[in-house]
């Protein structure tokens, strides 16, 4: 009789899609009996496990659709490599209030200082709290915007609660592409949150868009409700390269060090 009942319960759980409870039912029942748990405590334990499993599945699904180039947490970021970066300012972003307030985040600095790492960590955290996140490079975004009808808001790069636009500034845009990006920013303005990483300071954005009027209009909307973090420091990639070659004593350092645009290292400013 117990076997028949157990099989029927297992089938019911399968029908209801309660896969986690179905997996742990026997061992949880045995543990509850051994510890003398009440029926309510036993049920609570089962449901808690199922909820955690469902939340984890949803998190993995959201991340899969986000198209992240890699997955990193903020715990993996080495703040010691950027001594002028205020850690508390960065960590404050992880309460995700900027998403709730539909603010933007700008991460500025030369290549290799961890802009994309911080952005990725924010996406990883946000995926547990919002319905959708999306990652895209500036180059790929422009390609998509060329194909879109104006304000094609059914696309993921429009409708996602949080979008990261990575690597703005590496390739100059044509006037037409600059206008497409302006329209895109206008659509998300005060509707959704956008994180942008760039190797260019704001004064250099005219060179990206080829038009001071468009550059100013884009910055006006991005910075209206925005948290700006400037990271000025050495590239961790070049740092690892130098350390590796110093250790191996095989490759001499270049006579002239690489120079990048100057960024203020005050840490952050918030514009509203």
C-alpha positions as CSV (number, residue, x, y, z in Angstrom):
1,X,0.0,0.0,0.0
2,X,2.8,2.4,0.9
3,X,4.6,1.7,-2.4
4,X,1.4,2.4,-4.3
5,X,0.8,5.6,-2.4
6,X,4.4,6.6,-2.9
7,X,4.3,6.0,-6.6
8,X,1.0,7.9,-7.0
9,X,2.5,10.9,-5.0
10,X,5.6,10.8,-7.3
11,X,3.4,10.9,-10.4
12,X,1.4,13.8,-9.0
13,X,4.6,15.7,-8.3
14,X,5.8,15.0,-11.9
15,X,2.5,16.2,-13.3
16,X,2.7,19.4,-11.2
17,X,6.3,20.0,-12.3
18,X,7.6,19.8,-8.7
19,X,10.8,18.1,-9.8
20,X,12.9,19.1,-6.7
21,X,10.3,17.8,-4.2
22,X,10.0,14.6,-6.3
23,X,13.8,14.1,-6.0
24,X,14.2,14.8,-2.3
25,X,10.9,13.5,-1.0
26,X,12.1,10.1,0.3
27,X,15.2,11.4,2.1
28,X,13.3,14.4,3.5
29,X,10.5,12.2,4.8
30,X,13.0,9.9,6.5
31,X,14.8,12.8,8.1
32,X,11.6,14.4,9.2
33,X,10.5,11.1,10.9
34,X,13.9,10.8,12.6
35,X,13.8,14.3,13.9
36,X,10.1,14.3,14.8
37,X,9.3,17.3,12.6
38,X,5.7,18.5,12.4
39,X,3.7,18.1,9.2
40,X,4.0,21.9,8.7
41,X,7.8,21.9,9.1
42,X,8.0,19.0,6.8
43,X,5.9,20.7,4.1
44,X,7.8,24.0,4.6
45,X,11.1,22.2,4.0
46,X,9.9,20.7,0.8
47,X,8.4,23.9,-0.6
48,X,11.5,25.9,0.3
49,X,13.7,23.5,-1.6
50,X,11.3,23.7,-4.6
51,X,11.2,27.5,-4.6
52,X,15.0,27.6,-4.5
53,X,15.3,25.2,-7.4
54,X,12.7,27.3,-9.5
55,X,14.6,30.5,-8.7
56,X,17.9,29.0,-9.7
57,X,16.4,27.7,-13.0
58,X,15.0,31.1,-13.8
59,X,18.4,32.7,-13.0
60,X,20.2,30.3,-15.3
61,X,17.6,30.9,-18.1
62,X,17.9,34.7,-17.8
63,X,21.7,34.5,-17.9
64,X,21.5,32.2,-20.9
65,X,19.4,34.8,-22.8
66,X,21.6,37.6,-21.7
67,X,24.5,36.5,-24.0
68,X,27.2,37.3,-21.5
69,X,30.7,36.9,-23.0
70,X,31.9,35.5,-19.6
71,X,30.6,35.2,-16.1
72,X,32.4,36.9,-13.2
73,X,31.2,38.0,-9.7
74,X,32.3,41.2,-8.0
75,X,34.2,39.1,-5.5
76,X,36.6,38.2,-8.2
77,X,37.5,41.8,-9.0
78,X,40.9,42.8,-7.6
79,X,40.4,46.3,-6.2
80,X,44.0,46.3,-5.1
81,X,45.0,46.8,-8.8
82,X,43.0,50.0,-8.9
83,X,44.0,51.9,-5.6
84,X,42.3,55.1,-6.7
85,X,38.9,53.4,-7.3
86,X,36.5,53.8,-4.3
87,X,35.4,50.2,-3.6
88,X,32.4,51.4,-1.6
89,X,31.1,53.5,-4.6
90,X,31.3,50.4,-6.8
91,X,29.7,48.1,-4.2
92,X,26.8,50.5,-3.8
93,X,25.7,49.7,-7.3
94,X,25.0,46.1,-6.2
95,X,21.9,47.1,-4.2
96,X,20.5,47.5,-7.7
97,X,18.6,50.7,-6.7
98,X,19.8,52.3,-10.0
99,X,17.6,49.8,-11.8
100,X,14.6,50.5,-9.6
101,X,15.1,54.2,-10.3
102,X,15.7,53.6,-14.0
103,X,19.2,55.2,-13.8
104,X,22.1,54.5,-16.1
105,X,25.7,53.6,-15.1
106,X,28.7,54.8,-17.0
107,X,32.0,52.9,-16.5
108,X,34.9,54.8,-18.1
109,X,38.6,54.0,-18.3
110,X,41.4,52.6,-20.5
111,X,41.3,49.0,-21.6
112,X,42.1,46.3,-19.1
113,X,41.0,48.1,-15.9
114,X,37.9,45.9,-15.3
115,X,35.0,47.9,-16.7
116,X,33.5,44.9,-18.4
117,X,34.1,42.8,-15.3
118,X,32.1,45.2,-13.1
119,X,29.3,45.3,-15.7
120,X,29.2,41.5,-15.9
121,X,29.0,41.2,-12.2
122,X,26.1,43.7,-12.1
123,X,24.3,41.6,-14.8
124,X,24.9,38.4,-12.7
125,X,23.3,40.1,-9.7
126,X,20.5,41.7,-11.6
127,X,19.5,38.4,-13.2
128,X,18.2,37.3,-9.8
129,X,16.1,40.4,-9.3
130,X,14.7,41.5,-12.7
131,X,12.8,39.8,-15.5
132,X,15.4,40.3,-18.3
133,X,19.0,41.5,-18.8
134,X,21.0,41.8,-22.0
135,X,24.6,42.2,-23.0
136,X,25.8,43.5,-26.3
137,X,28.9,45.2,-27.7
138,X,28.5,48.6,-29.4
139,X,29.5,47.1,-32.7
140,X,26.8,44.4,-32.5
141,X,24.2,46.9,-31.3
142,X,24.8,49.1,-34.3
143,X,24.3,46.1,-36.6
144,X,21.0,45.3,-34.9
145,X,19.8,48.9,-35.0
146,X,20.4,49.0,-38.8
147,X,18.1,46.1,-39.2
148,X,15.4,47.3,-36.8
149,X,12.4,49.4,-37.7
150,X,12.4,52.6,-35.7
151,X,11.5,52.0,-32.1
152,X,11.3,48.2,-32.6
153,X,10.6,47.7,-28.9
154,X,9.8,44.1,-29.1
155,X,13.6,43.3,-29.5
156,X,15.5,42.2,-26.4
157,X,18.0,45.1,-26.7
158,X,15.1,47.5,-26.4
159,X,12.8,45.8,-23.8
160,X,15.3,44.2,-21.4
161,X,15.2,45.8,-17.9
162,X,18.9,46.2,-17.9
163,X,21.1,46.4,-21.0
164,X,24.9,46.6,-21.0
165,X,26.5,48.3,-24.1
166,X,30.1,47.3,-24.0
167,X,33.1,48.9,-25.7
168,X,31.6,52.2,-26.8
169,X,34.4,54.3,-28.4
170,X,36.6,51.7,-30.0
171,X,35.2,52.3,-33.5
172,X,33.9,55.7,-34.8
173,X,30.3,55.7,-36.0
174,X,28.9,57.1,-39.3
175,X,26.5,59.9,-39.0
176,X,23.6,57.5,-39.8
177,X,24.7,55.0,-37.1
178,X,25.1,57.9,-34.6
179,X,21.5,58.9,-35.2
180,X,20.3,55.3,-34.8
181,X,22.1,55.1,-31.5
182,X,20.6,58.4,-30.4
183,X,17.1,57.1,-31.2
184,X,17.9,54.0,-29.2
185,X,19.0,55.9,-26.2
186,X,15.9,58.1,-26.5
187,X,13.7,55.1,-26.3
188,X,15.3,53.7,-23.2
189,X,15.6,57.1,-21.5
190,X,13.7,57.1,-18.2
191,X,12.1,53.7,-19.2
192,X,15.0,51.3,-18.6
193,X,18.5,51.2,-17.2
194,X,21.5,51.0,-19.4
195,X,25.2,50.4,-18.5
196,X,27.8,51.7,-20.9
197,X,31.5,50.9,-20.8
198,X,33.8,53.2,-22.7
199,X,37.5,53.8,-23.2
200,X,36.8,57.5,-24.0
201,X,36.2,60.4,-21.6
202,X,33.1,62.5,-22.3
203,X,35.2,65.2,-24.0
204,X,36.2,62.7,-26.6
205,X,32.7,61.5,-27.5
206,X,32.4,64.0,-30.4
207,X,35.1,62.0,-32.1
208,X,33.0,58.8,-31.7
209,X,29.8,60.1,-33.2
210,X,31.4,62.6,-35.6
211,X,29.0,65.4,-34.6
212,X,29.1,67.5,-31.5
213,X,25.3,68.1,-31.6
214,X,24.5,64.3,-31.6
215,X,27.2,63.6,-29.0
216,X,25.8,66.3,-26.7
217,X,22.2,65.1,-27.2
218,X,23.2,61.5,-26.3
219,X,25.2,62.5,-23.3
220,X,22.3,64.7,-22.1
221,X,20.0,61.8,-21.9
222,X,22.4,59.3,-20.6
223,X,23.7,61.5,-17.8
224,X,20.4,63.0,-16.7
225,X,19.9,60.1,-14.3
226,X,23.3,58.4,-14.1
227,X,26.0,57.1,-11.9
228,X,29.5,57.7,-13.4
229,X,32.5,55.7,-12.3
230,X,35.9,56.6,-13.8
231,X,38.7,54.0,-13.4
232,X,42.1,55.4,-14.0
233,X,44.9,52.8,-13.6
234,X,47.0,50.2,-15.3
235,X,45.6,47.4,-17.4
236,X,45.6,44.2,-15.4
237,X,46.4,42.4,-18.7
238,X,49.5,44.5,-19.3
239,X,50.4,44.1,-15.6
240,X,50.2,40.3,-15.8
241,X,52.2,40.5,-19.0
242,X,55.0,42.5,-17.4
243,X,55.1,40.4,-14.3
244,X,55.2,37.2,-16.4
245,X,58.0,38.5,-18.5
246,X,60.0,39.9,-15.6
247,X,59.7,36.5,-14.0
248,X,60.8,34.6,-17.1
249,X,63.4,37.3,-18.0
250,X,62.8,36.5,-21.7
251,X,61.0,39.6,-23.0
252,X,62.2,43.2,-22.4
253,X,59.6,45.9,-21.7
254,X,59.0,48.4,-24.5
255,X,61.1,51.5,-24.3
256,X,58.1,53.8,-24.4
257,X,55.1,52.9,-22.2
258,X,51.6,52.7,-23.7
259,X,49.6,55.8,-23.1
260,X,45.8,56.0,-22.8
261,X,43.4,58.9,-22.5
262,X,43.6,60.6,-19.1
263,X,40.7,59.7,-16.8
264,X,39.8,61.4,-13.5
265,X,40.3,58.9,-10.6
266,X,37.9,60.5,-8.2
267,X,35.9,57.3,-8.3
268,X,32.3,58.3,-9.1
269,X,29.8,61.1,-9.6
270,X,26.1,60.9,-9.7
271,X,24.1,63.1,-12.0
272,X,20.4,63.5,-11.7
